[in-house]
Structure formats: C-alpha cells, structure tokens
Amino acid sequence: MLRNKKAKPLCDLINRPKGVFAFGVASAIDAIAAEKAGIECIYAGGYSAAGLRGWPDMGILSGPEMVDHIRLITKATSLPVVADIDDGYGSVHNVVRTVTDLLETTSVAGFHLEDQRYPKRCGHIAGKEVIPIDEFAGKLRAASDIRNHLSGHCIIIARTDAFSAAGATIDSKIGGDIDEAVRRGIAYLDAGADMVWCEFPNADSKSAKAFSDNVRSQHPGAFFAFNISPSFTKDMWLRSELTEDSLASMGYKFRFATYPALLSNSANTYTLASLFAREATSALRGLKSELSGHPMESFMNTVGVSNYQEFEKKYNPGAKEKIEKSEGFKEHQA
C-alpha cells in the first residue's frame, strides 16, 4: 500500500504537457497562503530554511533540522511538497538516515539530492565544489533503494552543480562546463534518479537547451527540473528569453522558484516596520485598510481558530460556555 498519498498526484502534474510549477516557501504559513492563492505544488528549500533562521545557505543547517522544517510544511498543506535535502548531510550513511527520516515522518512527494562537496552552499554562492560522479551515484542508489522500500511514488531529483563549480572547464559558447554537467546528468539517471537538475548561474536558454538535448541523446524522454531563481539578477531576467512554456518544451517539466516567499516577506517586513517606526497606530490603521477584503485579512481564519474552538467544545467540558461568555474571536466572526 502506498503510504504517501501526495506522491502520485505530483507524478500526474509532472506528466502533463506543461508539467508543473512549485512555489518556494519558508514556513508552514507560507504554504497555507500559497495553497489559498491557487499554487499547485510547494517547494521547501534549504535556502529558505536557513534564511528563516537568519543564516546563509552554506551548510550550516543540519539534516534533522531540515527534516523537521519539511515536516511542519507538509502538515500545513494538502498540496504535494518537493523538498531539498542538500548533499544528504554527509556520507552515504547520512543519506540513508536523512531519506529514511524524511519518508517516515513527512508526506513529501519528492526530494532532491545534490553532488556538492561538504560544506555545501547555495548554488549561486561562489566557492562550491562537486564530488566524483561514482561517489554521488552511490548516494543516489542508496536514496533510491530507501525510497522504493518506503514510498515507491516519491520522486527523486538529482542535482548537479558541475556547470559552474570550482575547477569547471568553461565552454566558450555555452558559458559553463556543459560536458561535465551532461555526463553527470546521464550517470545520475542511470543510478536511479527520476529527474535531473543542472544548477545554472543565470537564466540563459542556450545552456538549458544544451543540457536537456544532450542528456536526452542517451535518455530519450527524460524530464528535467529548472530553478527559476530569485538569485538571478533583474538584468539577467530582463535579458532572458526563457518562459515556462519554452522550458516545458525542452523537457523541464518541474519548474520551481526557490525562495520568493522569503525574499518577499523580508522586504515587506522592512517596509512595514519602517512605517511602524514612525507612528505605530497610523501604520496599523494603514495595514488594516490595505488588507480589507484580502484573502489573508484574518489571520485567525487563516490558521483555523474556529476549528480548534469546535474541537475544544467537543472534548473539553465547559469550553462552549467559556468561549461564549468571554471576549475575543469566536466562530461567528469567521
């Protein structure tokens, strides 16, 4: 029996002609908001998990911390969640532990594992290195065996950072080590990955097409993941010809933005805090006016206070009377 009921729906979404886009969240409340907004799939990345704690994505977060972070997000949404488990947090033993914990304690529909050397870092932070192909292929085989035992439909995405890692051989036309990236993409599919992701340093269509075309020469019909990254500069996106349709046509059936919620939340918090620093009561009046009629206007509704109150009434003697005879949010205000 398939334990994870969210995994097969992700497969169905990816198998559509255009595939699916996953929105990157930093917290459970982000996932709730994204689901309300009509997003079909959630991405839980290490960049956001580290950033939520005020850290850079540079290998500081531990495996158990990341699994716990993912667990909170998967519990908050009915949508399929694809999660980041970085480099597996160590050797093949750590990969086995991480994947086992992930699949036994969360309802992730998919996860990705990368070939960086410890200490790993965000693919868009300079200084990354990659481990040998055969070493990472071993990690993938171990992850695949655990996946097949615990949750057969869970998707494994293999990420390579070889295109722009330290020591890469730069192709003058493509702008990165496309040959090494392709070699790794092919090897990782051979090792049991369902999909491969090449981390590119920019939003360039030439490199995206070269990677998918060359990998498909050995794996016809292979699917790919693409990071629609907030780390790419505004100018990169202005120059880029990439669209979701063009990416899908190249085989990039799983597209995701790693940390838009984290970026937006921090920027909006700065703006709002600046207003509160000037005059708090005026700032709050402005905020309440701005949110009037917004789907996220009532945080009480967003987190389901009424549902919890109904639970109290059912199981806690006297709860109904206490709720009705006290001031504060009640079901009729929902």
N, C-alpha and C positions, 0 to 999 in steps of 0.2 A: 504493500500500500504506500502511495506517495505521501510522505509526511508533510511536505511543504506545498500548500495549495496555491501559493503565489508564483511558483516557478513556471508552471506550464503556461499561464497567461502571458508571461514575458516572452516565452518562445513564440506564442501566437502573434504578439505585437511585432517582434523582430521579423517574422516571416511575411509580414505584409509587404506589398511592393515598395513602400516608402520606409518601412521599418518603424522606429520609434525614437523619440527624444526623451531624455531623462533630465530632470531639473535638479541641480545640486543644492542640497540643504545642509544647514549646520546644526539643526536641532529638531526635536520632535514637533515643536510648534511650527517650524518652517514647513515640515511635511504636511501637517494639517492644513495650513494655508495654501500650499501648492495643490493639494487634492481638491480643495474648495474651488480653486481657480481653473480647474479643468486639465491639469497636468495628468499624463497617463502613467508615468514612471518616475521613480525617485532615485537620485544618485546620492550616496552617502560617502563622501570622500575624506581622505586623511588631511588634506589642506584645510578643510572646514573644521574638522575635529580638533586639529592643532590650533587653528586660529581662534576657535571658540574659547580656548584656554589662554589666549594671548601669546601663543608660541608660533614660530615659523614652522613650515613643513620640512623639517630637516632631521627626521629620525628620532625625535625626542619622545613622541607618543609610543607607548608600549602596546603589544598585542592585546593583552587583557583589557586595557583601557579602550582600545578601538572596538573590540567586540562588544563591550558594554555600551559604547556610544551607538553602535549599529542597532543593538537590541532595543534601545529606547526609541529609535526612529521607526523600526519595523513594527513595534507595538502601537505606534500612533497613527498608522495609515493602513488602509486596505489595499493600497497600490503595491505593485511589485517594486522591490528595492534592490538596486545593484550597489554593492559595497566594495570599498577599497581595503585590501589587506596588505598594501605596500609590498615589501620584499618577503613577507611571511615572518618577519621579525627574527631572522637568524638562519640557522641551518635547516636541512630537510626535516629534522625533528620538530623544530619550531613551526614549520609549515603544517605538519600533521596536527600538532596541537591546536594551532590557530584555526585551521579549517574544521576540525572536529568541534571545537568550542562554538565556532560560528554557526555551523549547521545544526548543532544540538540545542542551542539557546536562542537562536533568532529565526526569523522566517524569510531570510534573504532569498531572492530569486536568482541572484547571480553575484559573482565577485571577480575582482581582477587581482592578478599577481604580477609583479614586475621583476626585471632582470638586473636591477641595480645592485651594486656592491654596498655593503653596510659601511658607514651610515648613509642610508638612502636620503633623498631630498626631493622636493618638488621638481618635476621635470624641466621647469623653467627657471631654476636657480642654478647658476654655474657651479661646476665642481663635481658633477655626477660621474660615476664610473659604472661599467657593467661587468658582470661575472661571465665566465666562459659559457658557451652555448650548452655544452653537455651537463654542466652543473645545474643550470636553470631548468633544462629539460627534465632532470631528475626531480626537481621540486614540483614541476607540473604533473609528472606521472604520479607522484605521491598525492598531490591535491586531487587529481582525477580519481584515483582509487578510493579515497575517503568520500568524495562526492558520490561516486557510483554506489557505495555502500549505504550512505545515509540519505541521499536526496538526489535521485537519478536525473531529475529535470533541471537542477540548478546549473546555470550557465557559467562556464569558466572562460574568462577573457585573459589572454596572455599579453602583457605589455612589454615592449622593448624600448629602451632609451638609447639604443646604439646609434641612432641617426645623428645625435648631437652630443654624445658623451665625450669625456676626455680621451684624447688619442684617436678620435674618429678621422677617417680619410674623407676629405670633403670633395664631393663631386661638383665640378665647376658649373654644370648645367642645373643640377637639382638643388645644390646648396647644403648637402649633408652626406653622411655615409649611407647612401641608399643600398649599396650592395650588401653591406653587413646587416642592415635592418631587414632586408628581404630574406637573407639566409636564416636569420633568426625567426622571422615570421613563419617560414616554411617548416623549420625544425619544431617550433612550438605547436603548430597544428598537428604535426606528426606525433608529438608527445601527449596529445590528448586535449589540448585547448579547443574550445568550440569556436573561438573568435580571436583575432589578434588586433592589437592596437599599437601603432607606432606613434610615440610621442614626438611631435614636430615642434620646432622652435617658433613657427609662425603659421599663419593661415594661408599657405601657398597651395594652389590647386595642382601645380606640377608635381610636387613631392607626394601629395596624397594619391594622385593617379598613378605615378610610377610605382609606389609601394603596392597598391592593390593589383595593378596589372601584372606585376612580376610575381607576386605571391600566387595569383590565380593561374599563372602558367604551370604551376605544379599542383595547385589545389583549385581546380575549376569550381566556381560557385561558392568559394569561401566568402564569409562575411567578415566585416571589419568594424571596429569601434573608432570614433573620432572625437577628440576633445575640443569642443567649441569653447576655447579657454578665455576666461576673463583676464588671464595674464598677458595675452596678446595685446599690444598697444592699440589705441584708437586708430592710428595711422595704418597699422597692419590690416585692420578690418576694413578701413576705407579703400585700401588698395586691393583687397582680396576679391576674387571672383566667386568664391565659394558660397553656395546656398545649401539648404538642407536637401533640396531636390537634386542638385549636382552631386552632392556627397552620396546620396542614396543610389544614384545611377552608377557610381563607382564601386558599390558594394558596401558602403559604410552604413549598415542597417541599424547600428546602435550609436546614436549621437548624444552627447551629454555636455552640459556646462558644469564645470567642477565646483565653483563657489560663488555663483551670483547672489545667493541669499546672504551669505556672509558679507560680501562687498557692499550690497545694498543696505543691509542692516547697520553696518558700522558707519556708512556715510550718512544715512538718515538719522541715526542716533546723534552724530556730531551736530547736524543741522538743528535738530530738536533741542539738544542740550544747550546750544548757543542761545536759542530763544528763551529757554528756562533760566539761563544765567542772567539775562537782562531783567525779566519780570515773570515770575513763575505763574501767577494767576492768569495773566494775559496769555501766556504761552499755552496753558492748559485749555483756556477757552477756545483759542485758535485750533488746537488739536482736536477738541471735541467737535467743533464746527466742521473741520476738514473731514472727519471720519463719519459724519452724519450720513446714514444710508449706505455706508460701505459694508461689504460682506463680513469684514473683520471688526466692525464697530464695537460689538460687545465681546470683550474677552471672556466674560462669564459664559456666554453661549458657545464661544469657540472651544473652550475646554470642557463643556458639558456639565456645568454645575447642576442643572436641573436633573440630569440623570443620576448624579451622585445623591442628590436630595431624595429622589424617589427610592433609591437603594436604602438610604437611611430609614425612610418611613416603613419599608418592608421588613427590615431586620432589627431596627433599634427601637425598643419600646419608648414611647414618649417623644420620638423625633418629630412626628407630624405636628404635635401641639407646640413644641418648641419653635419649629420653623414658622408656624402660622402666627404665633404670638410675639415674634421678635422682628426687629427691623433688619433690612438687608435684602439681597437678591433672592427672589422666590420664583417658582416655576411660571407663575402668571406673567412675569416680566420678560420671559424669553421671547 
